Amino acid sequence: MADAITVTEETPPRKGGKLKSLLLGLGLLLAGAGLGTVGTLFAPKLLPGLFPPEQAPKPPKPQVAPLTYVELPGSLTANLRDSDRYIQVRIALSTHGGTTVAEAVDRHKLAITAAALGVLTDTTEADLSAPGGRDRLATRMRIAINDVLQRKSGVTGIDDVLFTSFVVQ
């Protein structure tokens, strides 16, 4: 008996099959990105009912007045508590409150001077000689001055009390 021989044709392997798949994937990715960009730019104009209206504009940043300095006229002189020594200072006030605070300071200079003198007479020699003593004195004066302004005109806003002259004798 004769054996039957079957002949099968082998198809040659495809060249560039992986490269074509990679290029096709890359092409689809780029096409999708392009369509997404075009859709983002034009869809709100073409289909306004699908997108919410633009959000309300952000409120403007609050305007802060420039830093203003107000110098109190003359020197303030007071005896230190529990001491034979006295203190003499000249002070200036700084504020970001603008003309409103500067005018209130000018209008209530006498009350501010009295409050500052009250703080000075309540100060001891030890308070001043301690580290940071002058800074604490300036803070106490700022609180007292803002309190006067609040009671007299309903305005506060003194940021710092600055000593333009400071003598203890």
Buried (B, 14 or more C-beta within 10 A) or exposed (E): EEEEEEEEEEEEEEEEEEEEEEEEEEEEEEEEEEEEEEEEEEEBEEEEEEEEEEEEEEEEEEEEBEEBEBEBEEEBEBEBEEBEEBBBBBBEBBBEBBEEBBBBBEBBEEBBBEBBBBBBEBBBBEBBEEEEBBEBBBBBBBBBBBEBBEEEBEBBBBBBBBBEEBEBE
